[in-house]
Amino acid sequence: MRGRLLGRKPALALWMLVAVADLGLVVAAVGAVAVMSVLAALLIVGTAVWQSHRHSASVHRPAPVVTRRRSPMMTGRRI
């Protein structure tokens, strides 16, 4: 008899269904308003962390280098 290897897609889908069912049980036990307020708070905190990381990363970017071509007459070379 062959066993299914761990980490295959059907096993992952099964665990995702279990996670959704667990979330449904938590909502039923605690209450929808409490769960929604916790999820909203997590969303706000996650967005604030993401924005602060994004804002601080933009300070350390190097300035773009501007290069200009000189006229052949200015350098003394012929075309």
C-alpha positions, -999 to +999 in steps of 0.1 A: +000+000+000+014+034-010+010+064+013+006+099+000+036+122+005+033+150+029+030+185+014+010+175-016-017+198-029-047+178-017-034+177+018-028+215+018-064+221+005-077+199+033-058+219+060-071+251+044-107+238+048-099+229+085-086+265+090-117+280+076-139+258+098-118+268+128-123+304+120-161+298+117-161+282+151-141+311+166-166+336+151-195+316+165-180+314+200-167+350+204-190+369+182-188+385+148-184+421+161-154+411+182-137+392+154-143+420+129-128+445+153-097+424+158-093+419+121-097+456+115-071+464+141-047+439+125-053+454+091-046+489+104-014+479+122-002+459+092-008+488+069+010+512+092+041+489+094+041+484+057+039+522+050+066+530+075+089+504+060+081+517+025+087+553+036+120+546+053+133+526+023+128+555-001+152+577+018+182+554+011+178+553-026+207+568-046+199+598-067+197+592-104+229+599-123+226+625-150+250+622-179+253+646-207+271+642-240+297+669-248+298+685-282+327+672-304+339+708-308+342+712-270+364+682-266+386+689-296+377+656-313+363+653-348+333+632-357 
